[in-house]
């Protein structure tokens, strides 16, 4: 039951991202065959996580940057040249992780996009997206910045929610980081009872992704 609940939360967030993707102020998508192959080579793999995990590569629909009606910077002057994601579930611990890899036309465009996005207003937008996607049965208990070990600058946030009555909080962790022309978005959904292992788990995911960076 707990895993089904977490799965519904993650699915709702993915569907919300699809809806956002139609905005004309989003970055242009001009997929380049070489850069797409580079993005796929950087994907999170089942072997990075362990035997208890299931899942794999999925077609990416939208790079999941925070956005809401009052905070949606114009990115239409930027270009995406490669984009893919993978999603995995741990049936034992009830943890799900979605790792998105996106390559921009230039490293300068990555810097520009992050400068526009990661300023005041990010946490309210994450809360807005969660409530919009999960529905009125969700109640946000807390939303804050996280500290995640990384070899590059990291923007990380946690939204804690309860869905329905009598449930322990669910953590929705959002990690954003970049190296060169590559941007990474990692979304971890987990019951709060797994809090003790999330810090090391997320640091490991970040390290695995960065180790494959070549562009």
C-alpha positions in Angstrom: 0.0 0.0 0.0 2.8 2.4 0.9 4.6 1.7 -2.4 1.4 2.2 -4.4 0.9 5.6 -2.7 4.4 6.7 -3.5 4.1 5.5 -7.0 1.0 7.6 -7.5 2.8 10.6 -6.2 5.7 10.2 -8.6 3.4 9.5 -11.6 1.4 12.6 -10.8 4.6 14.7 -10.8 5.7 13.3 -14.1 2.3 14.1 -15.7 2.5 17.6 -14.3 5.9 18.0 -16.0 4.4 16.9 -19.3 1.7 19.6 -19.0 4.3 22.2 -18.4 6.3 21.2 -21.5 3.9 22.9 -24.0 4.9 26.4 -22.8 6.3 28.5 -25.6 8.8 30.0 -23.2 10.5 26.7 -22.5 13.9 26.0 -24.1 13.8 24.9 -27.7 14.4 21.1 -28.4 16.7 20.4 -31.3 17.9 16.8 -30.7 21.3 16.1 -32.1 22.1 12.4 -32.7 25.6 12.7 -31.1 24.4 14.6 -28.1 21.5 12.2 -27.6 23.9 9.3 -27.5 26.0 11.2 -25.0 23.0 11.8 -22.8 22.0 8.1 -22.9 25.6 7.1 -22.0 25.2 9.1 -18.8 22.0 7.5 -17.6 21.5 6.1 -14.1 21.7 2.3 -14.4 20.1 -0.5 -12.4 23.7 -1.7 -11.7 24.3 1.6 -9.9 21.6 0.8 -7.4 21.6 -2.9 -6.6 19.6 -6.1 -7.1 16.4 -4.9 -5.4 15.8 -2.2 -8.0 13.6 -2.5 -11.1 13.1 0.0 -13.9 15.2 1.5 -16.7 15.3 4.0 -19.5 12.3 6.1 -20.4 11.7 8.7 -23.1 12.1 12.2 -21.5 9.3 14.6 -21.9 10.5 17.7 -20.1 13.5 18.7 -18.0 11.8 19.2 -14.6 12.9 22.6 -13.5 10.8 24.4 -11.0 8.1 26.5 -12.7 4.8 28.0 -11.6 2.4 30.9 -12.8 4.4 33.5 -10.8 7.8 32.1 -11.6 8.5 30.9 -15.1 11.6 32.6 -16.6 11.7 32.8 -20.4 14.1 30.1 -21.7 13.1 30.2 -25.4 16.6 31.5 -26.3 18.2 28.3 -25.1 18.4 24.9 -27.0 18.3 21.3 -25.8 20.4 18.9 -28.0 20.1 15.7 -26.0 17.6 14.4 -23.4 16.8 11.1 -21.7 15.8 9.8 -18.3 15.6 6.6 -16.3 13.2 5.6 -13.4 13.8 2.9 -10.8 11.8 1.5 -7.9 13.0 -0.3 -4.8 10.1 -2.6 -3.7 11.7 -3.4 -0.3 12.3 0.2 0.9 9.5 1.9 -1.0 12.0 4.4 -2.6 11.7 5.6 -6.2 14.3 7.6 -8.1 14.0 9.4 -11.4 17.2 10.7 -13.0 17.0 13.1 -16.0 20.0 13.9 -18.2 19.8 16.9 -20.5 22.5 18.4 -22.8 22.3 22.0 -23.8 23.9 23.6 -27.0 26.6 25.3 -25.0 27.9 25.3 -21.4 27.1 29.1 -21.3 23.4 28.2 -21.8 23.5 25.9 -18.8 24.9 28.7 -16.7 22.3 31.1 -18.1 19.4 28.7 -17.4 20.5 28.0 -13.8 21.0 31.7 -13.1 17.4 32.4 -14.1 15.9 29.5 -12.3 17.7 29.1 -9.0 16.9 32.3 -7.2 14.1 33.3 -4.8 10.8 31.6 -5.6 12.0 28.0 -6.2 10.6 26.4 -3.1 7.1 28.0 -3.5 7.1 26.7 -7.1 8.0 23.2 -6.0 5.2 23.3 -3.4 2.8 24.5 -6.1 3.8 21.7 -8.5 3.4 19.1 -5.7 -0.1 20.3 -4.7 -1.2 20.7 -8.3 -0.2 17.2 -9.2 -1.1 15.2 -6.1 -4.4 17.0 -5.4 -6.3 18.4 -2.5 -5.8 15.2 -0.4 -2.1 16.2 -0.1 -0.9 18.4 2.7 2.6 20.0 2.7 4.3 19.6 6.1 7.6 21.3 5.2 9.7 22.5 2.3 13.4 23.3 2.7 16.8 23.3 1.0 18.9 20.1 1.4 22.6 19.6 1.7 23.8 16.8 -0.7 27.4 15.9 -1.2 28.5 16.7 -4.8 31.7 17.6 -6.7 29.8 20.4 -8.5 27.4 23.1 -7.2 24.1 21.6 -6.1 20.6 23.0 -5.8 18.6 20.5 -3.6 15.2 20.7 -2.0 12.8 18.6 0.0 9.1 18.8 0.1 7.4 16.7 2.8 3.8 15.8 2.3 1.1 13.7 3.7 -1.6 12.2 1.4 -4.9 11.3 3.0 -5.3 10.7 6.7 -3.2 8.7 9.1 -0.1 8.4 6.9 3.5 9.1 7.7 5.0 11.9 5.6 6.4 11.2 2.2 9.6 13.0 1.2 10.0 14.4 -2.3 13.6 15.4 -2.9 14.6 17.4 -5.9 18.3 17.7 -6.9 19.6 19.9 -9.7 23.2 20.1 -10.8 25.3 20.5 -13.9 28.7 19.9 -15.4 29.8 21.3 -18.8 26.9 21.2 -21.2 25.0 18.6 -19.2 22.3 19.3 -16.7 20.9 16.7 -14.3 17.6 16.5 -12.4 17.1 13.8 -9.8 13.8 13.3 -8.1 13.7 10.9 -5.1 10.3 9.9 -3.6 10.5 8.0 -0.3 8.6 7.4 2.9 10.0 9.5 5.8 10.8 6.2 7.6 13.7 5.8 5.1 15.2 9.2 6.0 18.4 7.8 7.5 19.6 6.3 4.3 18.5 9.0 1.8 21.6 11.3 2.3 24.1 8.7 1.3 21.8 7.2 -1.4 21.4 10.6 -3.1 25.1 11.4 -2.9 25.8 8.1 -4.5 23.4 8.8 -7.4 24.9 12.2 -8.0 28.5 10.7 -8.0 27.5 7.9 -10.4 26.0 10.4 -12.9 28.9 12.8 -12.7 31.4 10.0 -13.2 29.9 9.4 -16.7 30.0 13.1 -17.7 31.9 13.6 -20.9 30.4 16.9 -22.3 
